[in-house]
Amino acid sequence: MNPTNLSTFNNSWYKPGKNSLVRFLWYITNVLVMMNPLNPLSSCRVRVLRLYGGKIGRNVVIKPGVNIKYPWKLEVGDNSWIGENAWIDNLGMVKIGNNVCISQGAMLLCGNHNYKSSSFDLIVGDINIEDGAWIGARSVVCPGVKVGSHAVLSVGSMATKPLEAWKIYSGNPAIAIRDRKIEK
């Protein structure tokens, strides 16, 4: 049995998509504009994300305190909301559909580590959240997960596998607990 040896960790294969100067400028902008609780203007955050290559739809609301790793790896559809202190750790592509709610403190995590590897290798997977889905407060969506149309991940739950459309999920790991029905 080989012990973990982090001195052998090497993620040189990973390409974030922009040069180090752009990444540095984004880091500063993310802290000053996106994460700053003194900036109440969602429209300012949307403009900044677009400036850095994010594909952001119409009528998107982004609350203060949102932390986004790489805006150029983010697509958000029309009329979607991202709540306070959400963390989009998008080492991979994150696609958020139309009319999606990402609640406060939710985490979308595209990266993880291979615990079976002695060098703890980086694993990256894209996240796709389809139209009408709701990611509850303080919940986690893991790398490679697809959240089906109008699925709900309830408060504090963890999605480690795909979530079927029109289902409500709860727990860690999240399991389907019932169908979602929307009343008019």
C-alpha positions as CSV (number, residue, x, y, z in Angstrom):
1,M,0.0,0.0,0.0
2,N,1.4,3.4,-1.1
3,P,0.9,6.3,1.3
4,T,-0.3,9.7,0.0
5,N,2.6,11.8,-1.2
6,L,1.5,15.3,-2.0
7,S,5.1,16.3,-3.1
8,T,4.3,14.3,-6.3
9,F,1.1,16.2,-7.1
10,N,1.2,17.5,-10.6
11,N,-1.7,19.2,-12.4
12,S,0.3,20.7,-15.2
13,W,-2.1,19.0,-17.7
14,Y,-4.9,21.4,-16.4
15,K,-5.4,24.5,-18.6
16,P,-7.6,27.2,-17.0
17,G,-8.2,28.8,-20.4
18,K,-6.5,32.2,-20.0
19,N,-3.0,33.5,-19.3
20,S,-1.7,34.2,-15.8
21,L,-2.2,38.0,-16.2
22,V,-5.9,37.6,-17.0
23,R,-6.4,35.2,-14.1
24,F,-4.6,37.6,-11.8
25,L,-6.8,40.5,-12.9
26,W,-9.9,38.3,-12.5
27,Y,-8.9,37.4,-9.0
28,I,-8.7,41.1,-8.0
29,T,-11.9,41.9,-9.8
30,N,-13.7,38.9,-8.2
31,V,-12.7,40.2,-4.7
32,L,-13.5,43.8,-5.4
33,V,-16.7,43.5,-7.4
34,M,-18.3,40.0,-7.1
35,M,-17.5,39.0,-3.5
36,N,-17.7,42.6,-2.1
37,P,-20.8,42.9,0.2
38,L,-20.7,46.7,-0.3
39,N,-21.5,46.4,-4.0
40,P,-25.3,45.9,-4.1
41,L,-25.6,46.2,-7.9
42,S,-26.3,42.9,-9.7
43,S,-26.1,44.6,-13.0
44,C,-22.5,45.6,-12.3
45,R,-21.6,42.0,-11.5
46,V,-23.3,40.8,-14.7
47,R,-21.4,43.3,-16.8
48,V,-18.0,42.3,-15.2
49,L,-18.7,38.6,-15.9
50,R,-19.5,39.4,-19.5
51,L,-16.3,41.5,-19.8
52,Y,-14.3,38.5,-18.7
53,G,-16.0,36.1,-21.2
54,G,-18.9,34.8,-19.2
55,K,-22.1,34.1,-21.2
56,I,-24.8,35.7,-19.1
57,G,-28.4,35.9,-20.2
58,R,-31.0,38.5,-19.7
59,N,-32.5,39.4,-16.3
60,V,-29.9,37.5,-14.4
61,V,-29.7,38.4,-10.7
62,I,-26.3,37.8,-9.0
63,K,-26.3,38.7,-5.3
64,P,-23.3,40.0,-3.3
65,G,-20.6,37.6,-2.0
66,V,-20.7,35.3,-5.0
67,N,-17.3,33.7,-5.7
68,I,-16.6,32.6,-9.3
69,K,-13.3,30.8,-10.2
70,Y,-13.3,31.4,-14.0
71,P,-16.0,33.5,-15.6
72,W,-14.9,32.3,-19.1
73,K,-16.1,28.8,-18.0
74,L,-19.6,30.0,-17.0
75,E,-22.9,30.2,-19.0
76,V,-26.0,31.4,-17.3
77,G,-29.4,31.5,-19.0
78,D,-32.2,34.1,-18.9
79,N,-34.0,35.0,-15.6
80,S,-31.7,32.9,-13.4
81,W,-30.6,33.9,-9.8
82,I,-27.4,33.3,-8.0
83,G,-27.7,33.9,-4.2
84,E,-25.4,35.4,-1.6
85,N,-22.2,33.6,-1.0
86,A,-22.7,31.0,-3.6
87,W,-19.4,29.5,-4.8
88,I,-18.9,28.5,-8.4
89,D,-15.6,26.6,-8.4
90,N,-15.6,26.1,-12.1
91,L,-12.4,24.4,-13.0
92,G,-14.6,22.8,-15.7
93,M,-17.5,24.3,-17.6
94,V,-20.6,25.3,-15.6
95,K,-23.8,25.7,-17.6
96,I,-26.9,27.1,-15.8
97,G,-30.1,27.1,-17.7
98,N,-33.0,29.5,-17.8
99,N,-35.1,30.3,-14.7
100,V,-32.6,28.5,-12.4
101,C,-32.2,29.4,-8.7
102,I,-28.8,28.8,-7.1
103,S,-29.6,29.7,-3.4
104,Q,-27.3,31.3,-0.9
105,G,-24.2,29.4,0.1
106,A,-24.6,26.8,-2.5
107,M,-21.4,25.3,-4.0
108,L,-20.9,24.1,-7.6
109,L,-17.7,22.2,-7.5
110,C,-16.1,21.1,-10.8
111,G,-12.9,19.8,-9.1
112,N,-12.0,17.0,-6.8
113,H,-9.0,14.7,-6.1
114,N,-8.4,11.1,-6.7
115,Y,-8.1,9.7,-3.2
116,K,-6.9,6.3,-4.7
117,S,-3.8,8.0,-6.2
118,S,-0.8,8.5,-4.0
119,S,-0.2,11.9,-5.7
120,F,-3.8,12.9,-5.1
121,D,-4.4,13.8,-8.8
122,L,-6.9,16.5,-9.8
123,I,-10.2,15.3,-11.3
124,V,-12.3,17.8,-13.2
125,G,-15.9,17.4,-14.4
126,D,-18.4,19.9,-15.9
127,I,-21.7,20.7,-14.3
128,N,-24.9,21.2,-16.2
129,I,-28.0,22.6,-14.4
130,E,-31.0,22.5,-16.7
131,D,-33.9,25.0,-17.0
132,G,-36.1,25.5,-13.9
133,A,-33.9,23.7,-11.5
134,W,-33.4,24.9,-7.9
135,I,-30.2,24.3,-6.0
136,G,-31.1,24.9,-2.3
137,A,-29.1,26.9,0.3
138,R,-25.8,25.4,1.4
139,S,-26.2,22.5,-1.0
140,V,-23.3,21.0,-3.1
141,V,-23.2,19.9,-6.7
142,C,-20.2,17.7,-7.4
143,P,-18.0,17.4,-10.5
144,G,-19.7,15.8,-13.6
145,V,-23.3,16.2,-12.2
146,K,-26.2,17.0,-14.5
147,V,-29.2,18.4,-12.7
148,G,-32.3,17.7,-14.8
149,S,-35.0,20.2,-15.8
150,H,-37.0,21.5,-12.8
151,A,-35.2,19.2,-10.3
152,V,-34.7,20.4,-6.8
153,L,-31.7,19.8,-4.6
154,S,-33.0,20.6,-1.1
155,V,-31.2,22.6,1.6
156,G,-27.9,21.2,2.7
157,S,-27.9,18.3,0.3
158,M,-25.1,16.9,-1.9
159,A,-25.6,15.8,-5.5
160,T,-22.9,13.3,-6.4
161,K,-24.8,11.7,-9.3
162,P,-27.1,13.0,-12.0
163,L,-30.5,14.3,-10.7
164,E,-33.5,13.4,-12.8
165,A,-35.9,16.0,-14.1
166,W,-38.9,17.0,-12.1
167,K,-37.7,15.2,-8.9
168,I,-36.9,16.6,-5.4
169,Y,-33.7,15.3,-3.9
170,S,-32.5,15.5,-0.3
171,G,-29.6,14.1,1.8
172,N,-26.0,13.3,1.5
173,P,-25.7,11.7,-0.9
174,A,-28.9,13.2,-2.3
175,I,-31.7,10.7,-3.1
176,A,-35.0,11.3,-4.8
177,I,-37.8,11.8,-2.2
178,R,-40.7,12.7,-4.4
179,D,-41.9,14.3,-7.7
180,R,-41.9,18.1,-8.1
181,K,-45.2,19.6,-9.0
182,I,-45.6,23.3,-9.7
183,E,-49.0,24.9,-9.1
184,K,-50.2,28.0,-10.9
